[in-house]
Amino acid sequence: MEEGEPNYDCSEVVDEVHASHLDLQDQAKISPEITLFSDGSSYLQEGSRRARYAVTTTTEVLEAKALPEGWSAQGAEPEPSSLAK
């Protein structure tokens, strides 16, 4: 490797960036009778990036929270495992 070149393995970086969620399984952890919806949004407020997300059924908000400053709308989408109670 030449001096000044970055020291990383491209295939490891690609695997990490594009990997599926490690906590995904082929077995449902939530009752199949319940249909859940999730949505995330992000916006600028006084120059700071803010994000929120909500998880709902057709009739009830199960969880709605703000996320740390700097998160994107994609980061606001909850992970499937976090929905299992």
FIKEZA-208825 format. One record per atom (N, C-alpha, C, CB): residue in three letters; atom name; x, y, z. Coordinates in steps of 0.1 Angstrom, whole numbers, plus 5000, padded with zeros to 4 digits. Glycine has a CB too. Layout:
// FIKEZA-208825
<rec 'ala','CA',<X,Y,Z>>;
...
END
This chain:
// FIKEZA-208825
<rec 'met','N',<5008,4988,5000>>;
<rec 'met','CA',<5000,5000,5000>>;
<rec 'met','C',<5009,5012,5000>>;
<rec 'met','CB',<4990,5000,5012>>;
<rec 'glu','N',<5005,5022,4992>>;
<rec 'glu','CA',<5013,5035,4991>>;
<rec 'glu','C',<5010,5043,5003>>;
<rec 'glu','CB',<5009,5042,4978>>;
<rec 'glu','N',<5019,5051,5007>>;
<rec 'glu','CA',<5017,5061,5018>>;
<rec 'glu','C',<5006,5071,5015>>;
<rec 'glu','CB',<5031,5068,5022>>;
<rec 'gly','N',<4997,5073,5024>>;
<rec 'gly','CA',<4987,5083,5022>>;
<rec 'gly','C',<4974,5076,5017>>;
<rec 'gly','CB',<4991,5093,5013>>;
<rec 'glu','N',<4974,5064,5012>>;
<rec 'glu','CA',<4962,5057,5007>>;
<rec 'glu','C',<4954,5052,5019>>;
<rec 'glu','CB',<4966,5045,4998>>;
<rec 'pro','N',<4941,5053,5017>>;
<rec 'pro','CA',<4932,5048,5028>>;
<rec 'pro','C',<4934,5033,5031>>;
<rec 'pro','CB',<4917,5051,5025>>;
<rec 'asn','N',<4933,5029,5044>>;
<rec 'asn','CA',<4935,5015,5048>>;
<rec 'asn','C',<4922,5009,5051>>;
<rec 'asn','CB',<4945,5015,5060>>;
<rec 'tyr','N',<4915,5004,5041>>;
<rec 'tyr','CA',<4902,4997,5044>>;
<rec 'tyr','C',<4900,4987,5032>>;
<rec 'tyr','CB',<4890,5007,5045>>;
<rec 'asp','N',<4891,4978,5035>>;
<rec 'asp','CA',<4887,4967,5025>>;
<rec 'asp','C',<4874,4971,5019>>;
<rec 'asp','CB',<4887,4953,5032>>;
<rec 'cys','N',<4873,4974,5007>>;
<rec 'cys','CA',<4861,4979,5000>>;
<rec 'cys','C',<4849,4969,5002>>;
<rec 'cys','CB',<4863,4981,4985>>;
<rec 'ser','N',<4852,4956,5001>>;
<rec 'ser','CA',<4841,4946,5002>>;
<rec 'ser','C',<4836,4946,5017>>;
<rec 'ser','CB',<4847,4932,4999>>;
<rec 'glu','N',<4844,4949,5027>>;
<rec 'glu','CA',<4839,4950,5040>>;
<rec 'glu','C',<4830,4962,5042>>;
<rec 'glu','CB',<4850,4950,5051>>;
<rec 'val','N',<4834,4973,5036>>;
<rec 'val','CA',<4826,4985,5037>>;
<rec 'val','C',<4813,4983,5030>>;
<rec 'val','CB',<4834,4997,5030>>;
<rec 'val','N',<4813,4977,5018>>;
<rec 'val','CA',<4800,4975,5010>>;
<rec 'val','C',<4791,4966,5018>>;
<rec 'val','CB',<4803,4969,4996>>;
<rec 'asp','N',<4797,4955,5024>>;
<rec 'asp','CA',<4789,4946,5032>>;
<rec 'asp','C',<4782,4953,5044>>;
<rec 'asp','CB',<4797,4934,5037>>;
<rec 'glu','N',<4790,4961,5050>>;
<rec 'glu','CA',<4784,4968,5062>>;
<rec 'glu','C',<4774,4978,5058>>;
<rec 'glu','CB',<4796,4976,5070>>;
<rec 'val','N',<4776,4986,5048>>;
<rec 'val','CA',<4766,4996,5043>>;
<rec 'val','C',<4754,4990,5038>>;
<rec 'val','CB',<4773,5005,5033>>;
<rec 'his','N',<4755,4979,5030>>;
<rec 'his','CA',<4743,4974,5024>>;
<rec 'his','C',<4738,4961,5030>>;
<rec 'his','CB',<4746,4971,5009>>;
<rec 'ala','N',<4742,4958,5042>>;
<rec 'ala','CA',<4738,4946,5049>>;
<rec 'ala','C',<4723,4946,5053>>;
<rec 'ala','CB',<4747,4943,5061>>;
<rec 'ser','N',<4717,4935,5053>>;
<rec 'ser','CA',<4703,4934,5059>>;
<rec 'ser','C',<4704,4936,5074>>;
<rec 'ser','CB',<4696,4921,5055>>;
<rec 'his','N',<4693,4939,5080>>;
<rec 'his','CA',<4693,4940,5095>>;
<rec 'his','C',<4696,4926,5101>>;
<rec 'his','CB',<4680,4945,5100>>;
<rec 'leu','N',<4706,4926,5110>>;
<rec 'leu','CA',<4710,4913,5115>>;
<rec 'leu','C',<4699,4907,5124>>;
<rec 'leu','CB',<4722,4914,5123>>;
<rec 'asp','N',<4690,4915,5129>>;
<rec 'asp','CA',<4679,4910,5138>>;
<rec 'asp','C',<4667,4905,5131>>;
<rec 'asp','CB',<4675,4921,5147>>;
<rec 'leu','N',<4667,4906,5117>>;
<rec 'leu','CA',<4655,4901,5110>>;
<rec 'leu','C',<4655,4886,5110>>;
<rec 'leu','CB',<4656,4906,5095>>;
<rec 'gln','N',<4643,4880,5113>>;
<rec 'gln','CA',<4641,4866,5113>>;
<rec 'gln','C',<4629,4862,5105>>;
<rec 'gln','CB',<4639,4861,5128>>;
<rec 'asp','N',<4628,4849,5101>>;
<rec 'asp','CA',<4617,4845,5093>>;
<rec 'asp','C',<4604,4841,5102>>;
<rec 'asp','CB',<4621,4833,5085>>;
<rec 'gln','N',<4605,4843,5115>>;
<rec 'gln','CA',<4594,4840,5124>>;
<rec 'gln','C',<4588,4854,5129>>;
<rec 'gln','CB',<4598,4831,5135>>;
<rec 'ala','N',<4575,4855,5128>>;
<rec 'ala','CA',<4569,4867,5133>>;
<rec 'ala','C',<4570,4868,5148>>;
<rec 'ala','CB',<4554,4868,5129>>;
<rec 'lys','N',<4573,4880,5153>>;
<rec 'lys','CA',<4574,4882,5168>>;
<rec 'lys','C',<4561,4889,5173>>;
<rec 'lys','CB',<4586,4890,5172>>;
<rec 'ile','N',<4554,4894,5163>>;
<rec 'ile','CA',<4542,4902,5166>>;
<rec 'ile','C',<4530,4894,5161>>;
<rec 'ile','CB',<4542,4916,5160>>;
<rec 'ser','N',<4519,4895,5168>>;
<rec 'ser','CA',<4507,4888,5165>>;
<rec 'ser','C',<4503,4890,5150>>;
<rec 'ser','CB',<4495,4892,5174>>;
<rec 'pro','N',<4500,4880,5142>>;
<rec 'pro','CA',<4497,4881,5128>>;
<rec 'pro','C',<4484,4888,5126>>;
<rec 'pro','CB',<4497,4868,5121>>;
<rec 'glu','N',<4476,4889,5137>>;
<rec 'glu','CA',<4463,4896,5136>>;
<rec 'glu','C',<4464,4911,5136>>;
<rec 'glu','CB',<4454,4891,5147>>;
<rec 'ile','N',<4476,4916,5139>>;
<rec 'ile','CA',<4478,4930,5140>>;
<rec 'ile','C',<4486,4935,5128>>;
<rec 'ile','CB',<4486,4934,5153>>;
<rec 'thr','N',<4481,4946,5122>>;
<rec 'thr','CA',<4488,4952,5111>>;
<rec 'thr','C',<4494,4965,5116>>;
<rec 'thr','CB',<4479,4955,5098>>;
<rec 'leu','N',<4507,4966,5115>>;
<rec 'leu','CA',<4514,4978,5120>>;
<rec 'leu','C',<4519,4987,5109>>;
<rec 'leu','CB',<4526,4974,5129>>;
<rec 'phe','N',<4519,5000,5111>>;
<rec 'phe','CA',<4523,5009,5101>>;
<rec 'phe','C',<4534,5018,5108>>;
<rec 'phe','CB',<4512,5018,5096>>;
<rec 'ser','N',<4544,5022,5101>>;
<rec 'ser','CA',<4555,5030,5107>>;
<rec 'ser','C',<4558,5041,5096>>;
<rec 'ser','CB',<4568,5022,5110>>;
<rec 'asp','N',<4562,5053,5102>>;
<rec 'asp','CA',<4565,5064,5093>>;
<rec 'asp','C',<4575,5072,5100>>;
<rec 'asp','CB',<4553,5072,5088>>;
<rec 'gly','N',<4585,5077,5093>>;
<rec 'gly','CA',<4595,5086,5099>>;
<rec 'gly','C',<4595,5099,5091>>;
<rec 'gly','CB',<4608,5080,5100>>;
<rec 'ser','N',<4599,5110,5098>>;
<rec 'ser','CA',<4600,5123,5091>>;
<rec 'ser','C',<4612,5130,5097>>;
<rec 'ser','CB',<4587,5131,5091>>;
<rec 'ser','N',<4618,5138,5088>>;
<rec 'ser','CA',<4629,5147,5094>>;
<rec 'ser','C',<4627,5161,5088>>;
<rec 'ser','CB',<4643,5141,5090>>;
<rec 'tyr','N',<4632,5171,5095>>;
<rec 'tyr','CA',<4630,5185,5091>>;
<rec 'tyr','C',<4641,5193,5097>>;
<rec 'tyr','CB',<4616,5190,5095>>;
<rec 'leu','N',<4643,5205,5092>>;
<rec 'leu','CA',<4652,5215,5098>>;
<rec 'leu','C',<4645,5224,5107>>;
<rec 'leu','CB',<4660,5223,5087>>;
<rec 'gln','N',<4650,5226,5119>>;
<rec 'gln','CA',<4644,5235,5129>>;
<rec 'gln','C',<4655,5244,5134>>;
<rec 'gln','CB',<4636,5228,5140>>;
<rec 'glu','N',<4655,5256,5131>>;
<rec 'glu','CA',<4666,5266,5135>>;
<rec 'glu','C',<4679,5261,5132>>;
<rec 'glu','CB',<4665,5268,5151>>;
<rec 'gly','N',<4681,5255,5120>>;
<rec 'gly','CA',<4694,5250,5115>>;
<rec 'gly','C',<4698,5237,5119>>;
<rec 'gly','CB',<4704,5260,5118>>;
<rec 'ser','N',<4690,5230,5127>>;
<rec 'ser','CA',<4693,5216,5132>>;
<rec 'ser','C',<4684,5206,5126>>;
<rec 'ser','CB',<4692,5216,5148>>;
<rec 'arg','N',<4689,5195,5122>>;
<rec 'arg','CA',<4681,5184,5117>>;
<rec 'arg','C',<4674,5177,5128>>;
<rec 'arg','CB',<4690,5174,5109>>;
<rec 'arg','N',<4661,5176,5127>>;
<rec 'arg','CA',<4652,5169,5137>>;
<rec 'arg','C',<4645,5157,5130>>;
<rec 'arg','CB',<4642,5179,5144>>;
<rec 'ala','N',<4642,5147,5137>>;
<rec 'ala','CA',<4635,5135,5132>>;
<rec 'ala','C',<4626,5129,5142>>;
<rec 'ala','CB',<4645,5125,5126>>;
<rec 'arg','N',<4615,5124,5137>>;
<rec 'arg','CA',<4605,5117,5146>>;
<rec 'arg','C',<4600,5105,5139>>;
<rec 'arg','CB',<4593,5127,5149>>;
<rec 'tyr','N',<4595,5096,5146>>;
<rec 'tyr','CA',<4588,5084,5140>>;
<rec 'tyr','C',<4576,5080,5148>>;
<rec 'tyr','CB',<4598,5072,5139>>;
<rec 'ala','N',<4567,5073,5142>>;
<rec 'ala','CA',<4555,5068,5148>>;
<rec 'ala','C',<4552,5054,5143>>;
<rec 'ala','CB',<4543,5077,5145>>;
<rec 'val','N',<4547,5045,5152>>;
<rec 'val','CA',<4542,5032,5149>>;
<rec 'val','C',<4528,5031,5153>>;
<rec 'val','CB',<4551,5021,5156>>;
<rec 'thr','N',<4519,5027,5144>>;
<rec 'thr','CA',<4505,5027,5147>>;
<rec 'thr','C',<4498,5014,5142>>;
<rec 'thr','CB',<4498,5039,5140>>;
<rec 'thr','N',<4486,5012,5147>>;
<rec 'thr','CA',<4477,5002,5141>>;
<rec 'thr','C',<4468,5011,5133>>;
<rec 'thr','CB',<4470,4993,5152>>;
<rec 'thr','N',<4457,5005,5128>>;
<rec 'thr','CA',<4447,5013,5121>>;
<rec 'thr','C',<4439,5022,5131>>;
<rec 'thr','CB',<4437,5004,5113>>;
<rec 'thr','N',<4440,5019,5144>>;
<rec 'thr','CA',<4432,5027,5153>>;
<rec 'thr','C',<4439,5033,5165>>;
<rec 'thr','CB',<4421,5018,5159>>;
<rec 'glu','N',<4452,5030,5166>>;
<rec 'glu','CA',<4459,5034,5178>>;
<rec 'glu','C',<4474,5037,5175>>;
<rec 'glu','CB',<4459,5023,5189>>;
<rec 'val','N',<4479,5048,5181>>;
<rec 'val','CA',<4493,5051,5181>>;
<rec 'val','C',<4500,5043,5192>>;
<rec 'val','CB',<4496,5066,5182>>;
<rec 'leu','N',<4509,5034,5188>>;
<rec 'leu','CA',<4516,5025,5198>>;
<rec 'leu','C',<4528,5032,5203>>;
<rec 'leu','CB',<4520,5012,5191>>;
<rec 'glu','N',<4535,5040,5195>>;
<rec 'glu','CA',<4548,5047,5199>>;
<rec 'glu','C',<4550,5058,5189>>;
<rec 'glu','CB',<4560,5037,5199>>;
<rec 'ala','N',<4554,5069,5195>>;
<rec 'ala','CA',<4558,5081,5187>>;
<rec 'ala','C',<4569,5088,5195>>;
<rec 'ala','CB',<4546,5091,5184>>;
<rec 'lys','N',<4581,5090,5189>>;
<rec 'lys','CA',<4592,5096,5196>>;
<rec 'lys','C',<4600,5105,5187>>;
<rec 'lys','CB',<4601,5084,5201>>;
<rec 'ala','N',<4607,5114,5193>>;
<rec 'ala','CA',<4618,5122,5186>>;
<rec 'ala','C',<4631,5114,5187>>;
<rec 'ala','CB',<4619,5136,5193>>;
<rec 'leu','N',<4639,5116,5177>>;
<rec 'leu','CA',<4652,5109,5176>>;
<rec 'leu','C',<4663,5120,5178>>;
<rec 'leu','CB',<4654,5102,5163>>;
<rec 'pro','N',<4675,5115,5181>>;
<rec 'pro','CA',<4686,5124,5183>>;
<rec 'pro','C',<4689,5134,5171>>;
<rec 'pro','CB',<4699,5117,5186>>;
<rec 'glu','N',<4693,5146,5174>>;
<rec 'glu','CA',<4696,5156,5164>>;
<rec 'glu','C',<4706,5150,5153>>;
<rec 'glu','CB',<4703,5168,5170>>;
<rec 'gly','N',<4703,5153,5141>>;
<rec 'gly','CA',<4711,5149,5130>>;
<rec 'gly','C',<4706,5136,5122>>;
<rec 'gly','CB',<4725,5146,5135>>;
<rec 'trp','N',<4696,5129,5128>>;
<rec 'trp','CA',<4691,5117,5121>>;
<rec 'trp','C',<4683,5121,5109>>;
<rec 'trp','CB',<4682,5109,5131>>;
<rec 'ser','N',<4683,5112,5099>>;
<rec 'ser','CA',<4676,5115,5086>>;
<rec 'ser','C',<4662,5108,5087>>;
<rec 'ser','CB',<4683,5109,5074>>;
<rec 'ala','N',<4653,5110,5077>>;
<rec 'ala','CA',<4640,5103,5077>>;
<rec 'ala','C',<4642,5088,5076>>;
<rec 'ala','CB',<4632,5108,5065>>;
<rec 'gln','N',<4652,5083,5069>>;
<rec 'gln','CA',<4654,5069,5069>>;
<rec 'gln','C',<4659,5064,5082>>;
<rec 'gln','CB',<4665,5066,5058>>;
<rec 'gly','N',<4666,5071,5089>>;
<rec 'gly','CA',<4670,5067,5103>>;
<rec 'gly','C',<4659,5067,5113>>;
<rec 'gly','CB',<4681,5076,5108>>;
<rec 'ala','N',<4648,5075,5109>>;
<rec 'ala','CA',<4637,5075,5118>>;
<rec 'ala','C',<4628,5063,5117>>;
<rec 'ala','CB',<4628,5088,5114>>;
<rec 'glu','N',<4630,5055,5107>>;
<rec 'glu','CA',<4622,5043,5105>>;
<rec 'glu','C',<4626,5033,5116>>;
<rec 'glu','CB',<4623,5036,5091>>;
<rec 'pro','N',<4617,5028,5124>>;
<rec 'pro','CA',<4621,5018,5135>>;
<rec 'pro','C',<4625,5005,5129>>;
<rec 'pro','CB',<4610,5017,5145>>;
<rec 'glu','N',<4634,4998,5136>>;
<rec 'glu','CA',<4638,4985,5132>>;
<rec 'glu','C',<4627,4975,5136>>;
<rec 'glu','CB',<4652,4981,5139>>;
<rec 'pro','N',<4625,4965,5128>>;
<rec 'pro','CA',<4614,4955,5131>>;
<rec 'pro','C',<4615,4949,5145>>;
<rec 'pro','CB',<4614,4944,5121>>;
<rec 'ser','N',<4627,4946,5150>>;
<rec 'ser','CA',<4628,4940,5163>>;
<rec 'ser','C',<4624,4949,5174>>;
<rec 'ser','CB',<4643,4935,5165>>;
<rec 'ser','N',<4625,4962,5172>>;
<rec 'ser','CA',<4621,4972,5182>>;
<rec 'ser','C',<4606,4972,5184>>;
<rec 'ser','CB',<4627,4986,5180>>;
<rec 'leu','N',<4599,4967,5174>>;
<rec 'leu','CA',<4584,4967,5175>>;
<rec 'leu','C',<4579,4955,5183>>;
<rec 'leu','CB',<4578,4967,5162>>;
<rec 'ala','N',<4587,4945,5185>>;
<rec 'ala','CA',<4583,4933,5192>>;
<rec 'ala','C',<4583,4936,5207>>;
<rec 'ala','CB',<4591,4921,5189>>;
<rec 'lys','N',<4573,4933,5214>>;
<rec 'lys','CA',<4573,4936,5228>>;
<rec 'lys','C',<4573,4923,5236>>;
<rec 'lys','CB',<4560,4944,5232>>;
END
